[in-house]
Amino acid sequence: QVQLVESGGGFVQAGGSLRLSCAASGRAFSYYGMGWFRQAPGKEREFVAAITGSGARTYYGDSVKGRFTISRENAKNMVYLEMNSLKPEDTAVYHCAALRLGSVVPTNVGNYDSWGQGTQVTVSS
């Protein structure tokens, strides 16, 4: 399995930007598709973005398309989420996760095996 640690969360005003990082440990990191999910209080965990192991393909939730960008650096075992034009409704705990090997649906939370502890993002209006 892959161990994951997120960082980069914080407090930002609406319209601002943040960059989240996810450090992965374990072997064969490039084999794993990676995803970002978020969870606000009282709400279900929501798909934000995902990227294939090679980085060739990316996926985004409808609410973040055009504002967020996922990327990865396999040589450093890192995944990033660049968040621009932030809105108060983006406030949540953001988690990175490793897609189960062989899974083909990166938007489904049930297809992820390993999760980080999360980092809080708070956007004020």
C-alpha positions in Angstrom: 0.0 0.0 0.0 0.9 3.6 -0.4 1.1 6.0 2.6 0.0 9.5 1.9 0.5 12.9 3.7 -1.2 16.1 2.5 0.0 19.6 3.1 -0.7 23.1 1.9 -4.1 23.8 3.2 -5.0 27.1 4.9 -7.2 30.1 5.1 -7.8 32.2 2.0 -10.2 34.8 0.7 -12.6 34.2 -2.1 -10.9 34.5 -5.4 -7.5 33.5 -4.0 -5.4 30.5 -4.7 -3.8 27.6 -2.8 -1.6 24.7 -3.8 -2.0 21.4 -2.0 0.7 18.7 -2.0 0.5 15.0 -1.3 3.6 13.1 -0.5 3.5 9.4 -1.1 5.7 6.7 0.3 6.0 3.1 -0.9 7.1 1.4 -4.0 6.0 1.8 -7.6 4.2 5.1 -7.1 3.9 5.6 -10.8 1.6 2.5 -11.0 -1.1 4.2 -9.0 -3.7 6.6 -10.3 -4.1 9.3 -7.7 -7.1 11.4 -6.7 -8.2 14.3 -4.6 -11.5 14.3 -2.7 -13.0 16.8 -0.3 -15.4 16.6 2.6 -17.3 19.4 4.1 -19.1 19.1 7.5 -22.3 17.2 7.2 -21.7 16.3 3.6 -20.5 13.2 1.8 -16.9 12.9 0.4 -16.8 14.5 -3.0 -14.6 13.7 -6.0 -12.4 16.7 -6.9 -9.8 15.5 -9.4 -7.8 12.4 -10.5 -4.7 11.7 -12.5 -3.5 8.5 -14.1 -0.2 6.9 -13.1 1.7 8.3 -16.0 0.0 11.7 -15.7 -1.2 11.5 -19.2 -4.9 11.8 -18.3 -6.8 13.9 -15.8 -10.3 14.0 -14.5 -12.2 16.8 -12.7 -15.4 17.2 -10.8 -17.9 19.5 -12.4 -17.7 22.0 -9.6 -13.9 22.6 -10.0 -13.4 22.3 -13.8 -11.5 25.2 -15.1 -10.4 26.3 -11.6 -8.4 23.4 -10.3 -5.4 21.5 -11.8 -4.1 18.2 -10.7 -0.5 17.2 -11.5 2.2 14.8 -10.3 5.9 14.3 -10.2 6.6 10.6 -10.1 10.3 11.1 -9.5 9.5 12.8 -6.2 6.4 10.7 -5.3 4.3 13.8 -5.2 0.8 14.8 -6.3 -0.4 18.4 -6.4 -3.7 20.2 -6.6 -3.5 23.8 -7.8 -6.7 25.6 -6.8 -7.5 29.0 -8.3 -10.6 31.3 -8.1 -11.5 29.7 -4.8 -15.1 30.1 -3.5 -16.5 29.7 0.0 -18.2 26.5 -1.2 -14.7 25.0 -1.7 -14.2 25.0 2.1 -13.6 21.4 3.2 -11.0 18.9 4.3 -9.1 17.8 1.2 -7.8 14.2 1.0 -5.5 12.6 -1.5 -5.9 9.0 -2.2 -4.4 6.2 -4.2 -6.6 4.3 -6.7 -6.8 0.6 -6.3 -4.6 -1.1 -8.9 -6.8 -2.2 -11.9 -9.6 0.2 -11.1 -10.8 2.1 -14.1 -13.3 4.6 -12.6 -11.2 7.2 -10.8 -14.3 9.3 -9.8 -15.6 6.6 -7.4 -14.5 7.0 -3.8 -14.9 3.2 -3.3 -12.1 2.5 -5.8 -9.5 4.1 -3.6 -7.5 2.0 -1.1 -5.1 4.4 0.6 -6.0 7.8 2.1 -4.2 10.7 3.7 -5.3 12.3 6.9 -6.5 15.4 5.0 -5.7 19.1 5.1 -8.2 21.9 5.8 -9.0 24.5 3.2 -11.1 27.5 4.4 -12.3 30.1 1.9 -13.9 33.3 3.3 -16.4 35.4 1.5 
